Amino acid sequence: MVRHCFFLLIYLLTGYVIKAQQTPEMHVLKFECSFNGKPILRDDSLRNWVNKPNFYFTKVRQYISGIRLLRSGNEVWKDSGGFYLIDFLDSEKSKVLLKTQSKDFDEIQFIAGIDSSVQVEGVKGGALDPVNGMYWTWQSGYINTKIEGFYLENNEKTTVELHLGGYKTPNSTAISVALKNVVPAAICHIQFDISPLLVTMRQLKINKVMSPGSHAAALSRIWADHITAQP
């Protein structure tokens, strides 16, 4: 009897340990568009940005794909083919929930955009459904980044439309991002600093980008080069 109870106890404990090991860790990636470190919310305006007129955002969206978590350069978790349309101006549509088997990581990798291998396959559903307004044509593919707004200068309204897409070399706008020295947390804030992009836009006098090309590629690189992870 005692022996049976002993083996039953071992069985129950083993099952508990296995279950505990299989229980996924929950991490939230909170994507934020910031201006000089301050997150931008819907209806926010950038007053006196780079000594220029006030800028008002109406839409800031970004595709994210290929999310991976690493520890000391080794992959500990990989997203199984997810594509996420981030709406930076909507707090509920700017989060990605990760169910992982590891809580120990120090690097986050992802693609800011949609990889060319997916683009050539044409229209898809879910976050990639054309109804979301992020698809051009089968020739041009998806818009990886969409930033819209306007600014007022000398009582005149100037519209800004940056539709950054294109997947063909040398003007690809899907950028691989690697954020190192990340401190694991239940919520990890991924900040896209928009200030360098706006400065470049003004310097080059570019208010509209509506098709693939060198301008779209250059602005996408600037946008992706100013991404940081905050606990």
C-alpha positions as CSV (number, residue, x, y, z in Angstrom):
1,M,0.0,0.0,0.0
2,V,2.8,2.4,1.0
3,R,4.7,1.5,-2.1
4,H,1.6,2.2,-4.3
5,C,1.1,5.6,-2.6
6,F,4.8,6.4,-3.2
7,F,4.6,5.7,-6.9
8,L,1.4,7.7,-7.1
9,L,3.0,10.7,-5.5
10,I,6.0,10.5,-7.9
11,Y,3.6,10.3,-10.8
12,L,1.6,13.3,-9.6
13,L,4.8,15.4,-9.0
14,T,6.2,14.5,-12.4
15,G,3.0,15.5,-14.1
16,Y,3.0,18.8,-12.2
17,V,6.6,19.6,-13.2
18,I,5.9,18.8,-16.8
19,K,2.8,20.9,-16.8
20,A,4.6,23.8,-15.2
21,Q,7.4,23.5,-17.8
22,Q,4.8,23.5,-20.6
23,T,2.8,26.6,-19.3
24,P,3.7,29.4,-21.7
25,E,5.1,32.6,-20.5
26,M,3.1,35.7,-21.5
27,H,4.9,38.7,-22.9
28,V,3.3,41.8,-24.4
29,L,5.2,43.9,-27.0
30,K,3.7,47.4,-26.9
31,F,4.6,49.3,-30.0
32,E,4.7,53.0,-29.6
33,C,5.4,55.9,-32.0
34,S,7.4,58.5,-30.1
35,F,8.7,62.0,-30.6
36,N,11.9,62.6,-28.7
37,G,11.0,59.8,-26.3
38,K,7.4,60.8,-25.7
39,P,4.7,58.4,-27.1
40,I,2.3,60.0,-29.5
41,L,-1.4,59.4,-29.1
42,R,-4.4,60.0,-31.3
43,D,-5.2,63.7,-31.9
44,D,-1.8,64.7,-30.5
45,S,0.1,67.5,-32.3
46,L,3.8,68.1,-32.4
47,R,4.2,71.7,-31.4
48,N,7.3,73.5,-32.6
49,W,8.8,70.3,-34.0
50,V,12.3,71.1,-35.2
51,N,11.3,74.8,-35.1
52,K,8.6,74.2,-37.7
53,P,4.8,74.5,-37.7
54,N,2.6,72.2,-35.6
55,F,2.2,68.7,-37.1
56,Y,-1.0,66.7,-36.6
57,F,-1.1,62.9,-37.0
58,T,-4.2,61.2,-38.4
59,K,-2.7,57.8,-39.2
60,V,0.5,55.9,-38.2
61,R,0.5,52.2,-39.1
62,Q,3.2,49.6,-39.5
63,Y,3.4,45.9,-40.4
64,I,5.5,43.7,-38.1
65,S,6.5,40.1,-38.9
66,G,9.0,37.4,-38.1
67,I,9.3,38.0,-34.3
68,R,12.1,36.1,-32.6
69,L,13.5,36.1,-29.0
70,L,17.1,35.3,-28.4
71,R,19.4,34.7,-25.5
72,S,23.2,35.2,-25.9
73,G,22.7,35.0,-29.7
74,N,20.7,31.8,-29.6
75,E,17.1,31.6,-30.6
76,V,14.8,30.6,-27.7
77,W,11.4,31.4,-29.3
78,K,10.1,32.1,-32.8
79,D,6.7,33.3,-33.9
80,S,5.0,30.8,-36.2
81,G,4.3,33.0,-39.2
82,G,2.4,35.8,-37.6
83,F,1.8,39.1,-39.3
84,Y,0.7,42.1,-37.3
85,L,-0.7,45.4,-38.4
86,I,0.2,47.9,-35.7
87,D,-1.9,51.0,-35.3
88,F,0.3,53.3,-33.2
89,L,-2.6,55.7,-32.5
90,D,-4.9,53.0,-31.1
91,S,-3.7,51.6,-27.7
92,E,-5.6,48.3,-28.3
93,K,-4.2,47.7,-31.8
94,S,-0.6,48.4,-31.0
95,K,0.0,45.3,-28.8
96,V,1.3,41.9,-29.7
97,L,0.8,39.1,-27.2
98,L,3.6,36.5,-27.2
99,K,3.0,33.0,-25.7
100,T,6.5,31.6,-25.3
101,Q,8.2,28.8,-23.4
102,S,11.0,31.0,-22.3
103,K,11.1,34.1,-20.0
104,D,14.8,34.5,-20.3
105,F,15.9,36.5,-23.4
106,D,18.0,39.5,-24.0
107,E,17.3,40.3,-27.7
108,I,14.2,40.9,-29.8
109,Q,14.3,40.5,-33.6
110,F,11.6,41.3,-36.1
111,I,11.0,42.6,-39.6
112,A,9.5,46.1,-39.9
113,G,7.4,45.2,-42.8
114,I,6.5,42.2,-44.9
115,D,9.2,40.0,-46.4
116,S,9.5,39.8,-50.2
117,S,8.9,36.0,-50.1
118,V,5.4,36.7,-48.7
119,Q,4.8,39.7,-51.0
120,V,5.2,37.7,-54.2
121,E,2.5,35.4,-53.1
122,G,-0.1,38.1,-53.6
123,V,-3.2,38.9,-51.5
124,K,-3.8,37.2,-48.2
125,G,-6.3,37.4,-45.4
126,G,-6.3,38.5,-41.7
127,A,-3.9,41.4,-41.0
128,L,-2.9,41.2,-44.7
129,D,-6.4,41.6,-46.0
130,P,-6.6,44.5,-48.5
131,V,-9.6,45.8,-46.7
132,N,-7.1,47.2,-44.1
133,G,-6.0,49.8,-46.7
134,M,-2.3,48.6,-46.7
135,Y,-2.2,46.9,-50.2
136,W,-1.4,48.5,-53.5
137,T,-1.4,46.0,-56.3
138,W,0.2,42.6,-57.0
139,Q,3.0,44.4,-58.7
140,S,3.8,46.8,-55.8
141,G,2.7,44.6,-52.9
142,Y,1.9,45.8,-49.4
143,I,2.5,49.2,-47.8
144,N,4.8,48.5,-44.9
145,T,4.5,51.8,-43.2
146,K,1.7,54.4,-43.5
147,I,2.0,57.8,-41.9
148,E,-0.5,60.5,-42.6
149,G,-1.1,63.9,-41.2
150,F,-0.8,67.6,-41.9
151,Y,0.8,70.8,-40.7
152,L,-0.2,74.4,-40.8
153,E,2.2,77.1,-42.0
154,N,1.4,80.7,-42.9
155,N,-2.3,79.8,-42.5
156,E,-1.9,77.1,-45.2
157,K,-2.6,73.4,-44.6
158,T,0.0,71.0,-46.1
159,T,-1.0,67.3,-46.2
160,V,1.6,64.6,-45.5
161,E,1.1,61.1,-46.9
162,L,4.0,58.7,-46.5
163,H,3.0,55.3,-47.9
164,L,6.3,53.4,-47.7
165,G,6.3,50.1,-49.5
166,G,8.1,48.1,-52.2
167,Y,9.8,44.8,-51.9
168,K,12.1,44.6,-54.9
169,T,15.8,45.3,-54.8
170,P,17.3,47.9,-54.4
171,N,14.3,49.7,-53.0
172,S,13.0,47.2,-50.5
173,T,11.2,48.7,-47.5
174,A,11.1,45.6,-45.2
175,I,13.9,46.2,-42.7
176,S,15.3,43.6,-40.3
177,V,15.5,44.9,-36.7
178,A,17.6,43.5,-33.9
179,L,17.1,45.1,-30.4
180,K,19.9,43.9,-28.0
181,N,20.4,44.2,-24.3
182,V,16.7,43.8,-23.7
183,V,15.5,43.4,-20.1
184,P,12.7,40.8,-20.1
185,A,9.4,42.1,-18.7
186,A,5.7,41.3,-18.8
187,I,5.3,44.4,-21.1
188,C,8.1,45.5,-23.3
189,H,7.8,48.9,-25.0
190,I,9.1,49.0,-28.5
191,Q,9.5,52.7,-29.5
192,F,9.7,54.0,-33.0
193,D,11.1,57.6,-32.8
194,I,9.5,59.5,-35.6
195,S,11.5,62.8,-35.2
196,P,14.4,61.8,-37.5
197,L,12.0,60.8,-40.2
198,L,10.1,64.2,-40.0
199,V,13.4,66.1,-40.0
200,T,14.5,64.3,-43.2
201,M,11.1,64.8,-44.8
202,R,11.3,68.5,-44.3
203,Q,14.9,68.7,-45.4
204,L,14.2,66.9,-48.6
205,K,10.9,68.7,-49.0
206,I,9.0,65.4,-49.4
207,N,5.4,65.6,-48.3
208,K,4.1,62.6,-50.3
209,V,5.4,59.2,-51.1
210,M,2.8,57.0,-52.8
211,S,4.7,54.3,-54.6
212,P,7.9,52.2,-54.3
213,G,11.2,53.9,-55.0
214,S,14.3,55.4,-53.6
215,H,12.5,57.9,-51.4
216,A,10.4,55.1,-49.8
217,A,13.4,53.0,-49.2
218,A,15.5,55.8,-47.7
219,L,12.7,56.9,-45.3
220,S,12.0,53.3,-44.3
221,R,15.7,52.9,-43.3
222,I,15.6,56.0,-41.2
223,W,12.4,54.9,-39.6
224,A,13.8,51.5,-38.7
225,D,17.2,52.8,-37.5
226,H,15.5,54.6,-34.6
227,I,13.7,51.8,-32.8
228,T,14.5,51.0,-29.2
229,A,13.2,48.6,-26.5
230,Q,12.2,49.9,-23.1
231,P,11.0,47.8,-20.1
